[in-house]
């Protein structure tokens, strides 16, 4: 299991939202690149970066901050927010993003996702954000009629590298991951699923290391890291023990 620290970007700063509400943004760092470097030094193997403004605008809005992160750290970065066309997706890949997440366009333009996954195998993920069981789009501002499982199955044979599944009701409120719904999605599709939304404590990390969660590819943690509710060394050590190894900085 990979633990992804989250860097959510709003107006060039590193913030955390509550249930996707831009009006409830808390700024944790004015320098996202410095935050990325801190996560790298703590030993995290990946970064999860979201252009929040881009998700609402439908186009990249925090490109400068993302590029600064890419220059500062050597960790692979998965990036989402405002990726609605091939030009944007390929632009990010060319700049060094390891994996691009497609969210809204996965609902509105599934052919784009399929073509992107075909052209860039292993480098395209689908973001599925659910509110009351239905997929939300446009930065979570709108809810579609599609369920998470229906959307996941749409790309079963497309070659998508991963699905990032977020329970919007849990996001940013530190109430724990929705393990039941996340596992249900992972069992319904053959695509690796990464859990997101609500990871709040080291107990949540240990829960993810239980045998029934073995089919999950990882989890994203945000606010709990910034608030100090999760100690990075303790969390990464627990994951390393579960894998039968020892953690090393930057690995």
MARBA-3410 file (N, C-alpha, C, O; in Angstrom, 1 decimal):
251
0.8,-1.2,0.0,0.0,0.0,0.0,0.9,1.3,0.0,1.8,1.4,0.8 ~ 0.5,2.2,-0.9,1.3,3.5,-0.9,0.5,4.5,-0.2,-0.7,4.7,-0.4 ~ 1.1,5.3,0.7,0.5,6.4,1.4,0.9,7.7,0.7,2.1,8.0,0.6 ~ -0.1,8.4,0.1,0.2,9.6,-0.7,-0.1,10.8,0.1,-1.3,11.0,0.5 ~ 0.8,11.6,0.4,0.5,12.9,1.1,-0.1,13.9,0.0,0.4,13.9,-1.1
-1.1,14.6,0.4,-1.8,15.5,-0.5,-1.4,16.9,-0.4,-1.2,17.5,0.7 ~ -1.2,17.5,-1.6,-1.0,19.0,-1.7,-2.1,19.5,-2.5,-2.1,19.3,-3.8 ~ -3.0,20.2,-1.9,-4.1,20.8,-2.6,-3.8,22.3,-2.8,-3.5,23.0,-1.9 ~ -3.9,22.8,-4.1,-3.5,24.1,-4.4,-4.7,25.0,-4.7,-5.6,24.7,-5.5 ~ -4.7,26.2,-4.0,-5.6,27.2,-4.2,-4.9,28.6,-4.2,-4.3,28.9,-3.2
-5.0,29.3,-5.3,-4.3,30.6,-5.4,-2.9,30.5,-5.1,-2.3,31.4,-4.5 ~ -2.2,29.4,-5.5,-0.8,29.3,-5.4,-0.3,28.8,-4.0,0.9,28.7,-3.8 ~ -1.3,28.5,-3.1,-0.9,28.1,-1.8,-1.4,26.7,-1.5,-2.3,26.2,-2.1 ~ -0.8,26.1,-0.5,-1.2,24.7,-0.1,-2.3,24.8,1.0,-2.1,25.4,2.1 ~ -3.5,24.3,0.7,-4.7,24.4,1.5,-5.3,23.1,1.7,-5.0,22.1,1.1
-6.2,23.0,2.7,-7.1,21.9,2.8,-8.6,22.4,2.9,-8.8,23.4,3.5 ~ -9.5,21.7,2.3,-10.9,22.1,2.3,-11.7,21.1,3.2,-11.2,20.1,3.6 ~ -12.9,21.5,3.5,-13.8,20.7,4.2,-14.9,20.3,3.2,-15.7,21.1,2.8 ~ -15.0,19.0,2.9,-16.0,18.5,2.0,-16.0,19.2,0.7,-17.1,19.4,0.1 ~ -14.9,19.6,0.2,-14.7,20.3,-1.1,-15.2,21.7,-1.2,-15.4,22.2,-2.2
-15.5,22.3,0.0,-16.0,23.7,0.0,-14.9,24.7,-0.1,-14.1,24.8,0.9 ~ -14.8,25.4,-1.2,-13.7,26.4,-1.4,-13.8,27.5,-0.4,-12.8,28.1,-0.1 ~ -15.0,27.7,0.2,-15.1,28.8,1.2,-14.5,28.4,2.5,-14.4,29.2,3.4 ~ -14.3,27.1,2.7,-13.7,26.6,3.9,-12.3,26.1,3.8,-11.9,25.1,4.3 ~ -11.5,26.9,3.0,-10.1,26.6,2.8,-9.3,27.1,3.9,-9.3,28.2,4.3
-8.4,26.2,4.4,-7.5,26.5,5.5,-6.1,26.5,4.9,-5.7,25.4,4.3 ~ -5.3,27.6,4.9,-4.0,27.6,4.3,-3.0,27.0,5.3,-2.9,27.4,6.5 ~ -2.2,26.0,4.8,-1.2,25.3,5.7,0.2,25.7,5.3,1.1,25.6,6.1 ~ 0.4,26.1,4.0,1.7,26.5,3.6,1.6,27.4,2.4,0.9,27.1,1.4 ~ 2.3,28.5,2.5,2.3,29.5,1.3,3.3,29.0,0.3,3.3,29.6,-0.8
4.1,28.0,0.5,5.1,27.5,-0.4,4.9,26.0,-0.7,5.5,25.2,0.0 ~ 4.1,25.7,-1.6,3.8,24.3,-1.9,5.1,23.5,-2.3,5.1,22.3,-1.9 ~ 6.0,24.1,-2.9,7.3,23.4,-3.2,8.0,23.0,-2.0,8.6,21.9,-1.9 ~ 8.0,23.9,-1.0,8.7,23.6,0.3,7.9,22.5,1.0,8.6,21.6,1.6 ~ 6.6,22.5,0.9,5.8,21.4,1.5,6.1,20.1,0.8,6.3,19.0,1.5
6.3,20.1,-0.5,6.6,18.9,-1.2,8.0,18.3,-0.8,8.1,17.1,-0.6 ~ 8.9,19.2,-0.6,10.3,18.8,-0.2,10.2,18.2,1.2,10.9,17.2,1.5 ~ 9.4,18.8,2.1,9.2,18.2,3.4,8.7,16.8,3.4,9.2,15.9,4.1 ~ 7.7,16.6,2.5,7.1,15.2,2.4,8.2,14.3,1.8,8.3,13.1,2.3 ~ 9.0,14.7,0.9,10.0,13.9,0.3,11.0,13.5,1.4,11.5,12.3,1.5
11.4,14.5,2.2,12.4,14.2,3.2,11.9,13.3,4.3,12.6,12.6,4.9 ~ 10.6,13.3,4.5,10.0,12.4,5.5,9.9,10.9,5.0,9.6,10.0,5.8 ~ 10.1,10.7,3.7,10.2,9.4,3.2,9.0,8.9,2.4,8.9,7.7,2.0 ~ 8.1,9.8,2.1,6.9,9.4,1.3,7.4,9.0,-0.2,8.2,9.7,-0.7 ~ 6.8,8.0,-0.8,7.2,7.6,-2.1,6.6,8.3,-3.2,7.1,8.2,-4.4
5.4,8.9,-3.0,4.7,9.6,-4.1,4.1,10.9,-3.5,4.1,11.1,-2.3 ~ 3.7,11.8,-4.4,2.9,13.0,-4.0,1.6,13.0,-4.8,1.6,12.6,-5.9 ~ 0.6,13.4,-4.1,-0.8,13.6,-4.7,-1.1,15.1,-4.7,-1.2,15.7,-3.7 ~ -1.1,15.7,-5.9,-1.3,17.1,-6.0,-2.6,17.4,-6.8,-2.9,16.8,-7.8 ~ -3.4,18.4,-6.3,-4.7,18.7,-6.9,-4.7,20.3,-7.1,-4.5,21.0,-6.2
-5.0,20.6,-8.3,-5.2,22.1,-8.7,-6.7,22.3,-8.4,-7.5,22.1,-9.3 ~ -7.0,22.8,-7.2,-8.4,23.0,-6.9,-9.1,24.1,-7.7,-10.2,23.9,-8.2 ~ -8.4,25.2,-8.0,-8.9,26.2,-8.8,-9.2,25.7,-10.2,-10.1,26.0,-10.9 ~ -8.2,24.8,-10.7,-8.4,24.2,-12.0,-9.6,23.3,-12.1,-10.2,23.3,-13.2 ~ -9.9,22.6,-11.0,-11.1,21.7,-11.1,-12.3,22.5,-11.3,-13.2,22.0,-12.0
-12.4,23.7,-10.8,-13.6,24.5,-11.0,-13.6,25.2,-12.3,-14.6,25.4,-13.0 ~ -12.4,25.6,-12.7,-12.3,26.4,-14.0,-12.3,25.5,-15.2,-12.6,26.0,-16.3 ~ -11.9,24.3,-15.1,-11.8,23.4,-16.2,-10.5,23.5,-17.0,-10.4,23.0,-18.1 ~ -9.5,24.1,-16.4,-8.2,24.3,-17.0,-7.2,24.6,-15.9,-7.6,25.1,-14.8 ~ -5.9,24.3,-16.1,-4.9,24.6,-15.1,-4.9,26.0,-14.6,-4.9,26.9,-15.4
-4.9,26.2,-13.3,-4.9,27.5,-12.7,-3.7,27.7,-11.7,-3.4,28.8,-11.3 ~ -3.1,26.6,-11.4,-1.9,26.7,-10.4,-0.7,26.1,-11.1,0.1,25.4,-10.4 ~ -0.5,26.3,-12.3,0.6,25.7,-13.1,2.0,26.1,-12.5,2.9,25.3,-12.4 ~ 2.1,27.4,-12.0,3.4,27.8,-11.5,3.7,27.0,-10.2,4.9,26.7,-10.0 ~ 2.7,26.8,-9.4,3.0,26.1,-8.1,3.3,24.6,-8.4,4.2,24.0,-7.8
2.6,24.0,-9.4,2.9,22.6,-9.8,4.3,22.5,-10.3,5.0,21.6,-10.0 ~ 4.7,23.4,-11.2,6.0,23.3,-11.8,7.1,23.5,-10.8,8.2,22.9,-10.9 ~ 6.8,24.4,-9.8,7.8,24.6,-8.7,8.0,23.3,-7.9,9.1,22.9,-7.5 ~ 6.9,22.5,-7.7,7.0,21.2,-7.0,7.8,20.3,-7.8,8.7,19.6,-7.3 ~ 7.6,20.2,-9.1,8.3,19.3,-10.0,9.8,19.6,-10.1,10.6,18.7,-10.2
10.1,20.9,-10.0,11.5,21.3,-10.0,12.2,20.9,-8.6,13.4,20.6,-8.6 ~ 11.4,21.0,-7.5,12.0,20.8,-6.2,12.3,19.4,-5.8,13.3,19.1,-5.1 ~ 11.4,18.5,-6.2,11.5,17.1,-5.7,11.6,16.1,-6.9,11.1,16.4,-8.0 ~ 12.1,15.0,-6.6,12.3,13.9,-7.6,11.2,12.8,-7.4,11.2,11.8,-8.1 ~ 10.3,13.0,-6.4,9.3,12.0,-6.2,8.3,12.0,-7.4,8.1,13.0,-8.0
7.7,10.8,-7.7,6.7,10.8,-8.7,5.4,11.6,-8.2,5.1,11.4,-7.0 ~ 4.8,12.3,-9.1,3.7,13.1,-8.7,2.5,12.7,-9.5,2.5,12.6,-10.7 ~ 1.3,12.5,-8.8,0.1,12.3,-9.5,-0.7,13.6,-9.4,-0.8,14.1,-8.2 ~ -1.2,14.1,-10.5,-1.8,15.4,-10.5,-3.2,15.4,-11.1,-3.5,14.8,-12.1 ~ -4.2,16.1,-10.4,-5.5,16.2,-10.9,-6.0,17.6,-10.8,-5.4,18.4,-10.1
-7.1,17.9,-11.5,-7.7,19.2,-11.4,-7.6,20.0,-12.7,-6.5,20.5,-13.0 ~ -8.7,20.1,-13.4,-8.7,20.9,-14.6,-8.2,20.2,-15.9,-7.9,20.9,-16.8 ~ -8.1,18.9,-15.8,-7.6,18.1,-17.0,-8.8,17.7,-17.8,-9.4,16.7,-17.5 ~ -9.1,18.4,-18.9,-10.3,18.1,-19.7,-10.0,17.8,-21.1,-10.9,17.5,-21.9 ~ -8.7,17.9,-21.5,-8.4,17.6,-22.9,-7.0,17.0,-23.0,-6.2,17.1,-22.1
-6.7,16.5,-24.2,-5.4,15.8,-24.4,-4.2,16.8,-24.3,-3.1,16.4,-23.8 ~ -4.4,18.0,-24.8,-3.3,19.0,-24.8,-2.9,19.2,-23.4,-1.7,19.3,-23.1 ~ -3.8,19.4,-22.5,-3.5,19.7,-21.1,-2.8,18.5,-20.4,-1.8,18.6,-19.8 ~ -3.4,17.3,-20.7,-2.8,16.1,-20.1,-1.4,15.8,-20.6,-0.5,15.6,-19.8 ~ -1.2,15.9,-21.9,0.2,15.7,-22.4,1.2,16.8,-22.0,2.3,16.6,-21.9
0.6,18.0,-21.8,1.5,19.1,-21.3,2.1,18.8,-20.0,3.2,19.0,-19.7 ~ 1.2,18.2,-19.1,1.7,17.9,-17.8,2.7,16.7,-17.8,3.7,16.7,-17.1 ~ 2.4,15.7,-18.6,3.3,14.6,-18.7,4.7,15.0,-19.2,5.7,14.6,-18.7 ~ 4.7,16.0,-20.2,5.9,16.5,-20.7,6.7,17.2,-19.7,7.9,17.3,-19.7 ~ 6.0,17.9,-18.7,6.7,18.6,-17.7,7.2,17.8,-16.5,7.9,18.3,-15.6
6.8,16.5,-16.5,7.3,15.6,-15.5,6.4,15.0,-14.6,6.8,14.2,-13.7 ~ 5.1,15.3,-14.8,4.1,14.6,-13.9,4.1,13.1,-14.3,4.0,12.8,-15.4 ~ 4.1,12.3,-13.2,4.2,10.8,-13.5,2.8,10.3,-13.9,2.7,9.3,-14.7 ~ 1.7,10.8,-13.3,0.4,10.2,-13.6,-0.6,11.4,-13.5,-0.6,12.1,-12.5 ~ -1.4,11.5,-14.5,-2.5,12.5,-14.5,-3.8,11.9,-14.2,-4.2,10.9,-14.7
-4.6,12.6,-13.3,-5.9,12.2,-12.9,-7.0,12.9,-13.7,-7.0,14.2,-13.8 ~ -7.9,12.2,-14.3,-9.0,12.8,-15.0,-10.3,12.5,-14.2,-10.6,11.4,-13.9 ~ -10.9,13.6,-13.9,-12.1,13.5,-13.0,-13.4,13.8,-13.8,-14.1,12.9,-14.3 ~ -13.7,15.1,-13.9,-15.0,15.5,-14.6,-15.1,14.9,-16.0,-16.1,14.5,-16.4 ~ -14.0,15.0,-16.8,-14.0,14.5,-18.1,-14.2,13.0,-18.2,-14.7,12.5,-19.3
-14.0,12.3,-17.1,-14.3,10.8,-17.1,-15.8,10.6,-17.2,-16.2,9.6,-17.8 ~ -16.6,11.5,-16.7,-18.0,11.5,-16.8,-18.5,12.0,-18.2,-19.4,11.5,-18.8 ~ -17.9,13.2,-18.5,-18.4,13.9,-19.7,-17.8,13.5,-21.0,-18.5,13.6,-22.1 ~ -16.6,12.9,-21.0,-15.9,12.6,-22.2,-15.1,11.3,-22.1,-13.9,11.3,-22.1 ~ -15.8,10.2,-21.9,-15.1,8.9,-21.6,-14.1,8.5,-22.8,-13.1,7.8,-22.5
-14.5,8.9,-24.0,-13.6,8.6,-25.1,-12.2,9.2,-24.9,-11.2,8.7,-25.3 ~ -12.2,10.4,-24.3,-10.9,11.1,-24.0,-10.1,10.2,-23.1,-8.9,10.1,-23.3 ~ -10.7,9.7,-22.0,-10.0,8.9,-21.1,-9.4,7.7,-21.7,-8.2,7.3,-21.5 ~ -10.2,7.0,-22.5,-9.7,5.8,-23.2,-8.6,6.1,-24.2,-7.6,5.3,-24.2 ~ -8.7,7.2,-24.9,-7.6,7.5,-25.8,-6.3,7.9,-25.0,-5.2,7.5,-25.4
-6.5,8.6,-24.0,-5.3,9.0,-23.1,-4.6,7.8,-22.5,-3.4,7.7,-22.5 ~ -5.4,6.8,-22.0,-4.9,5.6,-21.4,-4.2,4.8,-22.5,-3.2,4.1,-22.2 ~ -4.7,4.8,-23.7,-4.1,4.0,-24.8,-2.7,4.6,-25.2,-1.8,3.9,-25.4 ~ -2.7,6.0,-25.3,-1.5,6.6,-25.7,-0.4,6.7,-24.6,0.8,6.7,-24.9 ~ -0.9,6.7,-23.4,0.1,6.9,-22.3,-0.2,5.8,-21.2,-0.6,6.1,-20.1
0.1,4.5,-21.5,-0.2,3.4,-20.6,0.6,3.6,-19.2,1.7,4.0,-19.2 ~ -0.2,3.4,-18.2,0.4,3.5,-16.8,0.4,4.9,-16.3,0.9,5.1,-15.2 ~ 0.0,5.9,-17.1,0.2,7.3,-16.7,-1.1,8.1,-16.6,-1.1,9.3,-16.4 ~ -2.3,7.4,-16.7,-3.6,8.0,-16.6,-4.4,7.3,-15.5,-4.6,6.1,-15.5 ~ -4.9,8.1,-14.6,-5.8,7.6,-13.6,-7.2,8.4,-13.7,-7.3,9.4,-14.3
-8.2,7.7,-13.1,-9.5,8.3,-13.1,-9.9,8.7,-11.6,-9.7,7.9,-10.7 ~ -10.3,9.9,-11.4,-10.7,10.4,-10.1,-12.2,10.2,-10.0,-13.0,10.8,-10.8 ~ -12.7,9.4,-9.1,-14.1,9.2,-8.8,-14.4,9.8,-7.5,-14.0,9.3,-6.4 ~ -15.2,10.9,-7.5,-15.5,11.6,-6.2,-17.0,11.4,-6.0,-17.8,11.9,-6.9 ~ -17.5,10.8,-4.9,-18.9,10.5,-4.8,-19.5,11.3,-3.6,-18.9,11.4,-2.5
-20.7,11.7,-3.9,-21.5,12.4,-2.9,-22.9,11.7,-2.8,-23.6,11.7,-3.8 ~ -23.2,11.1,-1.6,-24.4,10.4,-1.4,-24.5,9.3,-2.5,-25.6,9.0,-3.0 ~ -23.4,8.6,-2.8,-23.4,7.5,-3.7,-23.3,7.9,-5.2,-23.2,7.0,-6.1 ~ -23.4,9.2,-5.5,-23.4,9.7,-6.9,-22.1,10.4,-7.2,-21.5,11.1,-6.3 ~ -21.6,10.3,-8.4,-20.4,10.9,-8.8,-20.6,12.4,-9.0,-21.5,12.9,-9.6
-19.7,13.2,-8.3,-19.7,14.6,-8.4,-18.6,15.1,-9.4,-17.6,14.5,-9.6 ~ -18.9,16.2,-10.1,-18.0,16.8,-11.1,-17.9,18.3,-10.9,-18.5,18.9,-10.0 ~ -17.1,18.9,-11.8,-16.8,20.3,-11.7,-16.4,20.8,-10.4,-16.9,21.7,-9.8 ~ -15.3,20.1,-9.9,-14.8,20.5,-8.5,-15.8,20.2,-7.4,-15.8,20.9,-6.4 ~ -16.6,19.2,-7.6,-17.6,18.7,-6.7,-18.8,19.7,-6.6,-19.7,19.5,-5.7
-18.9,20.6,-7.5,-20.0,21.6,-7.5,-21.3,21.0,-8.0,-22.4,21.5,-7.7 ~ -21.2,20.0,-8.9,-22.4,19.4,-9.5,-22.3,17.8,-9.2,-21.3,17.2,-9.2 ~ -23.5,17.3,-9.1,-23.6,15.8,-8.9,-24.3,15.2,-10.1,-25.3,15.7,-10.6 ~ -23.7,14.1,-10.7,-24.2,13.4,-11.8,-25.2,12.3,-11.3,-25.4,12.1,-10.1 ~ -25.8,11.6,-12.3,-26.7,10.5,-11.9,-26.0,9.2,-11.9,-26.6,8.2,-11.6
-24.7,9.2,-12.2,-23.9,8.0,-12.2,-23.4,7.6,-10.9,-22.9,8.4,-10.1 ~ -23.3,6.3,-10.6,-22.7,5.8,-9.4,-21.2,5.6,-9.6,-20.8,5.5,-10.7 ~ -20.5,5.5,-8.5,-19.1,5.2,-8.6,-18.8,3.9,-9.3,-17.8,3.9,-10.1 ~ -19.5,2.9,-9.0,-19.3,1.6,-9.6,-19.6,1.6,-11.1,-18.8,1.0,-11.9 ~ -20.6,2.3,-11.5,-20.9,2.5,-12.9,-19.8,3.2,-13.7,-19.4,2.8,-14.8
-19.3,4.2,-13.1,-18.2,4.9,-13.7,-16.9,4.1,-13.8,-16.2,4.1,-14.8 ~ -16.6,3.4,-12.7,-15.4,2.5,-12.7,-15.5,1.5,-13.8,-14.5,1.2,-14.4 ~ -16.7,0.8,-13.9,-16.8,-0.3,-14.9,-16.7,0.3,-16.3,-16.3,-0.5,-17.2 ~ -17.0,1.5,-16.5,-16.9,2.1,-17.8,-15.5,2.0,-18.4,-15.3,1.9,-19.6 ~ -14.5,2.0,-17.5,-13.1,2.0,-17.9,-12.4,0.7,-17.6,-11.1,0.7,-17.6
-13.2,-0.3,-17.4,-12.6,-1.6,-17.0,-11.5,-2.1,-18.0,-10.5,-2.7,-17.6 ~ -11.8,-1.9,-19.2,-10.8,-2.5,-20.3,-10.0,-1.4,-21.0,-9.5,-1.6,-22.0 ~ -10.0,-0.2,-20.3,-9.3,0.9,-21.0,-7.8,1.1,-20.7,-7.1,1.8,-21.4 ~ -7.3,0.3,-19.8,-5.9,0.4,-19.4,-5.6,1.5,-18.5,-4.5,2.0,-18.4 ~ -6.6,2.0,-17.7,-6.4,3.0,-16.7,-5.5,2.5,-15.6,-5.7,1.4,-15.1
-4.6,3.3,-15.1,-3.6,2.8,-14.1,-4.2,2.7,-12.7,-3.8,1.8,-12.0 ~ -5.1,3.6,-12.4,-5.7,3.6,-11.0,-7.0,4.4,-11.0,-7.2,5.2,-11.9 ~ -7.8,4.1,-10.0,-8.9,4.9,-9.6,-8.7,5.6,-8.3,-8.4,4.8,-7.3 ~ -8.8,6.9,-8.2,-8.7,7.5,-6.9,-10.2,7.8,-6.4,-10.9,8.6,-7.0 ~ -10.6,7.1,-5.4,-12.0,7.2,-5.0,-12.1,8.0,-3.7,-11.5,7.7,-2.7
-12.8,9.1,-3.8,-13.0,10.0,-2.7,-14.5,10.0,-2.2,-15.4,10.3,-3.0 ~ -14.7,9.8,-0.9,-16.0,10.0,-0.3,-16.1,11.5,0.1,-15.5,11.8,1.1 ~ -16.8,12.3,-0.6,-16.8,13.7,-0.3,-17.3,14.0,1.1,-16.8,15.0,1.7 ~ -18.3,13.3,1.6,-18.8,13.5,2.9,-17.7,13.4,4.0,-17.9,13.9,5.1 ~ -16.7,12.6,3.7,-15.6,12.3,4.7,-14.4,13.3,4.5,-13.6,13.4,5.4
-14.3,13.9,3.3,-13.1,14.7,3.0,-12.9,15.9,3.9,-13.8,16.7,4.0 ~ -11.7,15.9,4.5,-11.3,17.1,5.3,-11.9,17.2,6.7,-11.7,18.2,7.4 ~ -12.7,16.2,7.1,-13.4,16.3,8.4,-12.8,15.3,9.4,-13.3,15.2,10.6 ~ -11.8,14.5,9.0,-11.1,13.6,9.9,-12.0,12.6,10.6,-11.8,12.4,11.9 ~ -12.9,12.0,9.9,-13.8,11.1,10.5,-13.5,9.6,10.1,-14.2,8.7,10.4
-12.4,9.4,9.4,-12.0,8.1,8.9,-12.5,7.8,7.5,-13.4,8.4,7.0 ~ -11.7,7.0,6.8,-12.1,6.6,5.4,-13.4,5.8,5.4,-13.7,5.1,6.4 ~ -14.1,5.9,4.3,-15.2,5.0,4.1,-14.8,3.7,3.5,-14.8,3.5,2.3 ~ -14.3,2.8,4.4,-13.7,1.6,3.9,-14.7,0.7,3.2,-14.4,0.1,2.2 ~ -15.9,0.7,3.7,-16.9,-0.2,3.1,-17.2,0.2,1.6,-17.2,-0.7,0.8
-17.4,1.4,1.3,-17.7,1.9,0.0,-16.4,1.7,-0.9,-16.5,1.4,-2.1 ~ -15.3,2.0,-0.4,-14.0,1.9,-1.1,-13.8,0.5,-1.5,-13.4,0.2,-2.7 ~ -14.0,-0.5,-0.6,-13.8,-1.9,-0.9,-14.8,-2.4,-1.9,-14.5,-3.2,-2.7 ~ -16.0,-1.9,-1.8,-17.1,-2.3,-2.7,-16.7,-1.9,-4.1,-16.9,-2.7,-5.1 ~ -16.1,-0.7,-4.3,-15.7,-0.3,-5.6,-14.5,-1.2,-6.1,-14.5,-1.6,-7.2
-13.5,-1.4,-5.2,-12.4,-2.2,-5.6,-12.7,-3.6,-6.0,-12.1,-4.2,-6.8 ~ -13.8,-4.1,-5.3,-14.2,-5.5,-5.7,-15.0,-5.5,-7.0,-15.1,-6.6,-7.6 ~ -15.6,-4.4,-7.3,-16.5,-4.3,-8.5,-15.7,-4.1,-9.8,-16.2,-4.4,-10.9 ~ -14.4,-3.6,-9.7,-13.6,-3.3,-10.9,-12.3,-4.0,-10.8,-11.8,-4.4,-9.7 ~ -11.6,-4.2,-11.9,-10.3,-4.8,-11.9,-9.2,-3.7,-11.9,-8.0,-4.1,-12.0
-9.5,-2.5,-11.7,-8.6,-1.4,-11.7,-8.1,-1.1,-10.3,-8.9,-1.1,-9.4 ~ -6.8,-0.9,-10.0,-6.3,-0.6,-8.7,-7.0,0.6,-8.1,-7.2,1.6,-8.9 ~ -7.5,0.6,-6.9,-8.2,1.7,-6.3,-7.4,2.3,-5.1,-6.8,1.6,-4.3 ~ -7.3,3.6,-5.1,-6.7,4.4,-4.1,-7.7,5.1,-3.3,-8.6,5.8,-3.8 ~ -7.7,4.9,-2.0,-8.7,5.5,-1.1,-8.4,6.9,-0.7,-7.2,7.3,-0.5
-9.4,7.8,-0.7,-9.2,9.2,-0.3,-10.4,9.7,0.4,-11.6,9.3,0.2 ~ -10.2,10.7,1.3,-11.3,11.3,2.0,-11.5,10.8,3.4,-12.1,9.8,3.6 ~ -10.9,11.5,4.4,-11.2,11.3,5.8,-10.2,10.6,6.6,-10.3,10.4,7.8 ~ -9.1,10.1,6.0,-8.0,9.4,6.8,-7.6,10.3,7.9,-7.1,11.5,7.6 ~ -7.7,9.9,9.1,-7.6,10.8,10.3,-6.5,10.4,11.3,-6.1,11.2,12.1
-6.1,9.2,11.3,-5.2,8.7,12.4,-4.4,7.5,12.0,-4.6,6.9,11.0 ~ -3.4,7.2,12.9,-2.6,6.0,12.7,-3.5,4.8,12.7,-3.1,3.8,12.0 ~ -4.6,4.8,13.4,-5.5,3.7,13.4,-6.1,3.4,12.1,-6.3,2.3,11.7 ~ -6.3,4.5,11.3,-6.8,4.3,9.9,-5.8,3.7,9.1,-6.1,2.9,8.2 ~ -4.5,4.0,9.3,-3.4,3.4,8.5,-3.4,1.9,8.8,-3.3,1.1,7.9
-3.4,1.6,10.1,-3.4,0.1,10.5,-4.6,-0.6,9.9,-4.5,-1.7,9.5 ~ -5.8,0.1,9.8,-7.0,-0.5,9.2,-6.7,-0.9,7.8,-7.1,-1.9,7.3 ~ -6.0,0.0,7.1,-5.8,-0.2,5.7,-4.8,-1.4,5.4,-4.7,-1.9,4.3 ~ -4.1,-1.7,6.5,-3.1,-2.8,6.4,-3.7,-4.2,6.8,-3.0,-5.2,6.8 ~ -5.0,-4.2,7.1,-5.7,-5.5,7.4,-5.9,-6.3,6.1,-5.9,-5.7,5.0
-6.0,-7.6,6.2,-6.1,-8.4,5.0,-7.2,-8.1,4.0,-7.0,-8.2,2.8 ~ -8.3,-7.6,4.5,-9.4,-7.3,3.6,-9.1,-6.1,2.7,-9.8,-5.9,1.7 ~ -8.2,-5.3,3.1,-7.8,-4.1,2.3,-6.6,-4.3,1.4,-6.1,-3.4,0.8 ~ -6.2,-5.6,1.3,-5.0,-5.9,0.5,-5.2,-5.5,-1.0,-4.3,-5.3,-1.7 ~ -6.5,-5.5,-1.4,-6.7,-5.2,-2.8,-6.7,-3.7,-3.1,-6.7,-3.3,-4.3
-6.6,-2.9,-2.1,-6.4,-1.4,-2.3,-5.0,-1.1,-2.7,-4.0,-1.7,-2.1 ~ -4.8,-0.2,-3.6,-3.4,0.2,-4.0,-2.8,1.2,-3.1,-1.6,1.4,-3.2 ~ -3.6,1.9,-2.3,-3.0,2.9,-1.5,-4.1,3.8,-0.9,-5.3,3.6,-1.0 ~ -3.7,4.9,-0.2,-4.6,5.9,0.4,-3.9,7.2,0.4,-2.7,7.4,0.4 ~ -4.8,8.3,0.4,-4.3,9.6,0.4,-4.6,10.3,1.7,-5.7,10.1,2.3
-3.6,10.9,2.3,-3.8,11.6,3.5,-3.4,13.1,3.4,-2.4,13.4,2.8 ~ -4.3,13.9,4.0,-4.0,15.4,3.8,-4.0,16.1,5.2,-3.0,16.3,5.8 ~ -5.2,16.4,5.6,-5.3,17.3,6.8,-4.7,16.6,8.1,-4.1,17.3,8.9 ~ -4.8,15.3,8.2,-4.3,14.6,9.4,-2.7,14.8,9.4,-2.2,14.9,10.5 ~ -2.1,14.9,8.3,-0.6,15.1,8.3,-0.3,16.6,8.7,0.6,16.8,9.5
-1.1,17.5,8.1,-0.9,18.9,8.4,-1.2,19.3,9.9,-0.5,20.1,10.5 ~ -2.2,18.6,10.4,-2.6,18.8,11.8,-1.7,18.1,12.8,-1.8,18.3,14.0 ~ -0.9,17.2,12.3,0.0,16.4,13.2,-0.7,15.2,13.9,-0.2,14.6,14.8 ~ -1.9,14.9,13.3,-2.6,13.7,13.9,-2.0,12.4,13.4,-2.2,11.4,14.1 ~ -1.2,12.4,12.3,-0.5,11.3,11.9,1.0,11.6,11.9,1.4,12.6,11.2
1.8,10.8,12.5,3.2,11.0,12.5,3.7,10.2,11.2,3.6,9.0,11.1 ~ 4.4,10.9,10.3,4.8,10.3,9.0,5.7,9.1,9.3,5.6,8.1,8.6 ~ 6.7,9.2,10.2,7.6,8.1,10.5,6.9,6.9,11.0,7.2,5.8,10.5 ~ 5.9,7.1,11.9,5.2,6.0,12.4,4.3,5.3,11.3,4.3,4.1,11.2 ~ 3.7,6.1,10.5,2.8,5.5,9.4,3.6,4.8,8.4,3.2,3.7,8.0
4.7,5.4,8.0,5.5,4.7,6.9,6.2,3.5,7.5,6.4,2.5,6.8 ~ 6.6,3.5,8.8,7.2,2.3,9.4,6.2,1.2,9.5,6.5,0.0,9.2 ~ 4.9,1.5,9.8,3.9,0.5,9.8,3.7,-0.2,8.5,3.5,-1.4,8.4 ~ 3.7,0.6,7.4,3.5,0.1,6.1,4.7,-0.7,5.7,4.6,-1.8,5.1 ~ 5.9,-0.3,6.0,7.1,-1.1,5.7,7.1,-2.4,6.4,7.5,-3.4,5.9
6.6,-2.4,7.7,6.6,-3.7,8.4,5.6,-4.6,7.8,5.8,-5.8,7.7 ~ 4.5,-4.1,7.3,3.5,-4.9,6.6,4.0,-5.5,5.3,3.6,-6.6,4.9 ~ 4.9,-4.8,4.7,5.5,-5.2,3.4,6.7,-6.2,3.7,7.2,-6.8,2.8 ~ 7.1,-6.2,5.0,8.3,-7.0,5.4,9.6,-6.4,5.1,10.6,-7.1,5.0 ~ 9.6,-5.0,5.1,10.8,-4.3,4.9,11.0,-3.2,5.9,10.3,-3.2,6.9
12.0,-2.3,5.6,12.2,-1.2,6.5,12.2,0.1,5.7,12.6,0.1,4.5 ~ 11.6,1.1,6.2,11.5,2.4,5.5,12.8,3.1,5.3,13.6,3.1,6.2 ~ 13.0,3.7,4.2,14.1,4.5,4.0,13.7,5.9,3.4,12.8,5.9,2.6 ~ 14.3,7.0,3.8,13.9,8.3,3.3,14.0,8.4,1.8,14.9,8.0,1.2 ~ 12.8,8.9,1.3,12.7,9.0,-0.2,12.4,7.8,-0.9,12.4,7.8,-2.2
12.2,6.7,-0.2,11.9,5.4,-1.0,10.5,5.0,-0.9,10.1,4.0,-1.4
END
